[in-house]
Amino acid sequence: IGVVIGHEITHGFDDSGRQFDKDGNRIPWWTHETIEKFIERKTCIVDQYSNFTVPNLNIHANGNQTQGEDIADNGGLREAFYAYQKFTQANPDADKRLPGLSKYSPTQMFFINYAHTWCTKMTDSYALNRVLSDVHSLGQFRYKYLHQ
């Protein structure tokens, strides 16, 4: 649930959310320098996600179309992982290993669990429709770069 909460909080700082102040008024509140840094980082995410090729369709994802959600995914995972690290440092006995998965560290299990949430199977026509119209990246792309 931490990833979802972090994802939604991060929307406050994406291309849309950054245009509104704490009271919901559409006011430019970022400095010119902050906007430039945001655009630089956003461009990196757009480029990364645009390089993904959809299996069986030989088309690329549209990083411009999905950048708001991709930024939120990146931020949500980062925030959740930071909270997880703080929790495990304060509670070292809280991380119990599951039978058969002891070869993975708790940190690896954190990321395996995140990736597992995006495992899906869909028809090629549904995948094409999603790539052409959805503001969310396909599930396999929502974790591919996040853990590298």
C-alpha positions as CSV (number, residue, x, y, z in Angstrom):
1,I,0.0,0.0,0.0
2,G,3.0,2.3,0.5
3,V,3.7,2.3,-3.2
4,V,0.1,3.4,-4.0
5,I,0.2,6.2,-1.4
6,G,3.5,7.4,-2.6
7,H,2.3,7.2,-6.2
8,E,-0.7,9.4,-5.5
9,I,1.4,11.9,-3.5
10,T,3.9,12.1,-6.3
11,H,1.1,13.2,-8.7
12,G,1.2,16.5,-6.8
13,F,4.6,17.1,-8.5
14,D,4.0,15.8,-12.0
15,D,3.1,17.9,-15.1
16,S,-0.4,18.4,-13.9
17,G,-0.1,18.5,-10.1
18,R,2.8,21.0,-10.2
19,Q,0.4,23.6,-11.6
20,F,-1.7,23.8,-8.4
21,D,-0.8,25.2,-5.0
22,K,-1.6,23.7,-1.6
23,D,-5.1,25.1,-1.8
24,G,-5.9,23.7,-5.2
25,N,-5.5,27.0,-7.0
26,R,-3.9,26.9,-10.4
27,I,-0.9,29.1,-9.7
28,P,2.7,28.8,-10.9
29,W,4.5,28.2,-7.7
30,W,7.7,26.6,-8.9
31,T,10.8,28.6,-9.6
32,H,12.2,28.8,-13.2
33,E,15.1,26.7,-12.0
34,T,12.8,24.0,-10.5
35,I,10.8,23.8,-13.7
36,E,14.0,23.4,-15.8
37,K,15.2,20.6,-13.5
38,F,11.8,18.9,-13.7
39,I,11.7,19.1,-17.5
40,E,15.2,17.6,-17.6
41,R,14.2,14.7,-15.4
42,K,10.9,14.2,-17.1
43,T,12.7,14.0,-20.5
44,C,14.8,11.2,-19.1
45,I,11.7,9.3,-18.0
46,V,10.0,9.9,-21.3
47,D,13.0,8.7,-23.2
48,Q,13.3,5.6,-21.1
49,Y,9.7,4.5,-21.4
50,S,9.6,5.4,-25.1
51,N,12.4,2.9,-25.7
52,F,10.2,0.0,-24.5
53,T,9.0,-2.3,-27.3
54,V,5.7,-4.1,-26.8
55,P,6.2,-7.8,-27.3
56,N,4.5,-9.3,-30.4
57,L,3.5,-5.9,-31.7
58,N,6.9,-4.3,-32.5
59,I,5.7,-0.9,-31.5
60,H,7.2,1.4,-28.9
61,A,5.5,2.7,-25.8
62,N,4.6,6.4,-25.8
63,G,6.6,7.9,-22.9
64,N,5.0,11.4,-23.5
65,Q,1.6,9.9,-23.1
66,T,2.4,8.0,-19.9
67,Q,5.0,10.3,-18.3
68,G,2.7,11.5,-15.5
69,E,2.0,8.0,-14.3
70,D,5.6,6.9,-14.9
71,I,6.8,9.7,-12.7
72,A,4.2,8.7,-10.0
73,D,5.3,5.1,-10.3
74,N,9.0,6.1,-9.8
75,G,8.2,8.4,-6.9
76,G,5.8,5.9,-5.2
77,L,8.3,3.1,-5.3
78,R,11.1,5.3,-4.0
79,E,9.0,6.6,-1.2
80,A,7.7,3.2,-0.2
81,F,11.3,1.7,-0.3
82,Y,12.5,4.6,1.9
83,A,9.7,3.9,4.4
84,Y,10.5,0.1,4.3
85,Q,14.2,0.8,5.0
86,K,13.3,3.0,7.9
87,F,10.9,0.4,9.3
88,T,13.3,-2.5,9.0
89,Q,16.1,-0.5,10.6
90,A,13.8,0.3,13.6
91,N,12.4,-3.3,13.6
92,P,15.2,-5.7,12.6
93,D,13.2,-8.8,13.5
94,A,10.1,-7.8,11.4
95,D,11.4,-9.2,8.1
96,K,10.6,-12.9,8.1
97,R,11.7,-15.1,5.2
98,L,9.1,-17.2,3.4
99,P,9.8,-20.9,3.0
100,G,11.5,-21.5,-0.3
101,L,12.4,-17.9,-0.8
102,S,15.3,-17.7,1.6
103,K,17.8,-17.2,-1.2
104,Y,16.4,-13.7,-1.7
105,S,17.3,-10.9,0.6
106,P,14.5,-8.8,2.2
107,T,15.4,-6.0,-0.2
108,Q,15.1,-8.3,-3.2
109,M,11.8,-9.6,-1.9
110,F,10.5,-6.0,-1.6
111,F,11.2,-5.4,-5.4
112,I,10.0,-8.9,-6.4
113,N,6.7,-8.2,-4.6
114,Y,6.4,-4.9,-6.4
115,A,7.1,-6.5,-9.8
116,H,4.6,-9.2,-9.0
117,T,1.8,-6.7,-8.7
118,W,2.2,-5.8,-12.4
119,C,2.2,-9.3,-13.8
120,T,-0.5,-9.5,-16.4
121,K,-1.5,-11.5,-19.5
122,M,-3.4,-9.7,-22.2
123,T,-4.2,-10.2,-25.9
124,D,-2.2,-8.3,-28.5
125,S,-5.2,-6.3,-29.4
126,Y,-5.8,-5.2,-25.8
127,A,-2.1,-4.4,-25.4
128,L,-2.2,-2.3,-28.6
129,N,-5.3,-0.4,-27.4
130,R,-3.7,0.3,-24.0
131,V,-0.5,1.6,-25.6
132,L,-2.4,3.8,-28.0
133,S,-4.9,5.2,-25.4
134,D,-4.0,4.6,-21.8
135,V,-2.0,7.1,-19.7
136,H,-0.6,4.2,-17.7
137,S,2.3,2.1,-19.0
138,L,1.7,-1.6,-19.5
139,G,2.4,-3.6,-16.4
140,Q,5.7,-5.0,-17.6
141,F,7.0,-1.5,-18.2
142,R,5.8,-0.2,-14.8
143,Y,8.6,-2.1,-13.0
144,K,11.2,-2.7,-15.7
145,Y,13.3,0.5,-15.1
146,L,12.3,1.0,-11.5
147,H,14.5,-1.6,-10.0
148,Q,17.6,-1.1,-12.2
